[in-house]
Amino acid sequence: MNIELIVVGKTDSREVEALVEMYAKRVNHYCKFSITTIADVRNTRNMAASRQKQLEGEAIMKLITEGDYVVLMDERGQQYTSMEYAQWLQKRMLSGVKRLALVIGGPYGFSEEVYARANQKISLSKMTFSHQIVRAIFAEQLYRAFTILNNEPYHHE
């Protein structure tokens, strides 16, 4: 299974970027993992949030194929412990999913079109995080899930 993390907007923090790259490199030991960054929508100062979500949604939809299993990182999504998330990931791998598309949206969430296409929504916490830091947290949790599935000594219960 291939996993692609699709994110809206680049990070302006070298530290966050370095963390994401470190975990991405680690995840690539288990499966093909890539990160695709969609450029920020420009000139949003006087733009309605709904229009910004629509433009971001159009860019996201161009990256999603018919056979993808699409998961949105969304505050209203299902929450998992790390162990539960590892089991969830294993079920996706065993189900024959060829590509798992994990999507982190912009500051206002997703367009209705993206929500309609999604197979599932996952929330990392009831707390709100910046969409930049979510990348690092999520990449770490993905790595943690693979170490759990491989009985490696990274996660402690």
C-alpha positions as a printed Julia matrix, in Angstrom:
157×3 Matrix{Float64}:
   0.0    0.0    0.0
   1.15   3.51  -0.81
   0.38   6.33   1.59
   0.23   9.93   0.46
  -0.14  12.82   2.86
  -1.76  15.74   1.03
  -1.39  19.08   2.78
  -2.6   22.57   1.96
   0.1   25.23   2.18
   3.76  24.95   2.94
   5.11  25.28   6.43
   7.14  28.34   7.33
   8.9   26.54  10.19
  12.14  24.73   9.41
  11.82  22.84  12.69
   8.38  21.47  11.82
   9.55  20.65   8.3
  12.57  18.78   9.71
  10.33  16.72  12.02
   7.99  15.82   9.18
  10.94  14.81   6.97
  12.45  12.7    9.77
   9.23  10.73  10.32
   8.55  10.49   6.58
  11.96   8.88   6.14
  11.17   6.43   8.93
   7.73   5.55   7.52
   9.35   4.82   4.14
  11.04   1.8    5.76
   7.58   0.2    5.98
   5.76   1.42   2.88
   6.0    3.97   0.11
   5.12   7.28   1.77
   5.02  10.66   0.1
   3.92  14.16   0.97
   2.27  16.44  -1.57
   1.91  20.12  -0.75
  -0.8   22.17  -2.41
   0.06  25.84  -2.75
  -1.79  28.26  -0.51
  -4.64  30.13  -2.15
  -3.42  33.64  -2.9
  -5.07  36.97  -2.11
  -7.35  35.62   0.62
  -7.55  38.81   2.66
 -10.95  39.83   1.21
 -12.01  36.32   0.19
 -14.87  34.49   1.9
 -13.85  31.34   3.75
 -16.26  29.33   1.59
 -14.48  30.5   -1.58
 -11.08  29.64  -0.12
 -12.32  26.15   0.82
 -13.73  25.73  -2.69
 -10.4   26.63  -4.34
  -8.43  24.4   -1.97
 -10.97  21.62  -2.56
 -10.54  21.82  -6.33
  -6.78  21.41  -5.89
  -7.24  18.47  -3.51
  -9.69  16.72  -5.84
  -7.15  16.88  -8.69
  -4.8   14.72  -6.58
  -7.34  12.06  -5.63
  -8.03   9.1   -7.88
 -11.12   6.91  -8.01
  -9.55   3.95  -6.19
  -8.03   5.95  -3.31
  -9.18   5.5    0.27
  -9.45   9.14   1.35
  -9.12  10.15   5.0
  -9.54  13.75   6.12
  -7.83  15.07   9.22
 -10.86  16.81  10.68
 -11.8   17.98  14.17
 -15.15  16.18  13.87
 -13.54  12.88  12.91
 -13.08   9.6   14.75
 -10.46   9.62  17.5
  -8.18   6.66  18.15
  -5.54   5.69  20.66
  -2.2    4.87  19.05
  -2.92   1.15  19.4
  -6.37   1.55  17.83
  -4.9    3.62  15.01
  -2.31   0.9   14.32
  -5.13  -1.66  14.09
  -7.09   0.68  11.81
  -4.04   1.04   9.55
  -3.54  -2.71   9.44
  -7.16  -3.21   8.37
  -6.66  -0.72   5.51
  -3.52  -2.57   4.4
  -5.24  -5.97   4.53
  -8.33  -4.7    2.7
  -6.4   -4.31  -0.54
  -6.35  -0.5   -0.58
  -3.66   0.47  -3.08
  -3.34   4.1   -2.03
  -4.31   5.71   1.24
  -4.71   9.48   0.76
  -4.53  11.34   4.07
  -5.53  14.98   3.71
  -4.78  17.95   5.97
  -6.79  20.94   4.83
  -6.35  24.64   5.19
  -7.43  26.86   8.08
 -11.16  26.59   7.33
 -11.39  22.85   6.69
 -12.64  21.29   3.48
 -15.1   22.03   0.73
 -18.35  20.06   0.54
 -16.99  18.23  -2.5
 -13.98  16.97  -0.53
 -16.17  15.94   2.42
 -18.46  14.06   0.02
 -15.51  12.16  -1.52
 -13.91  11.2    1.8
 -14.16   7.65   3.03
 -13.47   8.68   6.61
 -12.52  11.55   8.92
  -9.96  11.22  11.71
  -9.33  13.67  14.53
  -6.02  13.72  16.36
  -7.51  15.48  19.37
 -10.44  17.54  20.58
  -7.94  20.39  20.72
  -7.28  22.54  17.67
  -3.76  22.48  16.22
  -2.3   24.57  13.44
  -2.42  22.73  10.14
   1.39  22.97  10.1
   1.99  21.19  13.41
  -0.62  18.53  12.57
   1.75  17.35   9.82
   4.47  16.51  12.33
   2.06  14.95  14.84
   0.39  12.86  12.17
   3.67  11.71  10.6
   4.87  10.63  14.05
   1.63   8.72  14.7
   1.94   6.97  11.36
   5.48   5.9   12.24
   4.32   4.82  15.69
   1.56   2.7   14.14
   4.06   0.85  11.97
   6.36   0.19  14.93
   3.38  -1.17  16.9
   2.41  -3.45  14.01
   6.0   -4.71  13.76
   6.43  -5.19  17.53
   9.3   -2.72  17.63
  10.3   -1.01  20.89
   9.16   2.54  20.1
   5.68   2.57  21.66
   5.21   1.82  25.36
   1.89   0.8   26.87
